[in-house]
Amino acid sequence: MSVRFTWLRPGGWGRLGVVVAVGILFLTPMLWALGAFGDGDDAIRRALIFLFAGLWFGVGVGYSIGWALHGFVIRSRDHDEDEEAGRPAARPGPSSPPRPAAHPPGR
């Protein structure tokens, strides 16, 4: 049984967070040049705070969403198996006979 909750692979959320962080890295100087952070020396401090907060936000949220959704999928998969516990599970037979030992047993 395969359960898919998100269109992204488990590592995809982390990558998305890195993309957001890189976007913030390029967005900060553009906003600073447009004067979005104000004027003077205080503007540089605001821009740096925005930059580092955006980097932390992008990477942190990306990895935490992936971690949280992975835990949710595992729990829902376990929950579905508990509901099906009343039915006997069909076990597939071995696909091929076991291979003989490569070395004879030691004495």
Secondary structure, 3 states (H helix, E strand, C coil): CCCCCCCCCCCHHHHHHHHHHHHHHHHHHHHHHCCCCCCCHHHHHHHHHHHHHHHHHHHHHHHHHHHHHHHHHHHHHHHHHHHHHHCCCCCCCCCCCCCCCCCCCCC
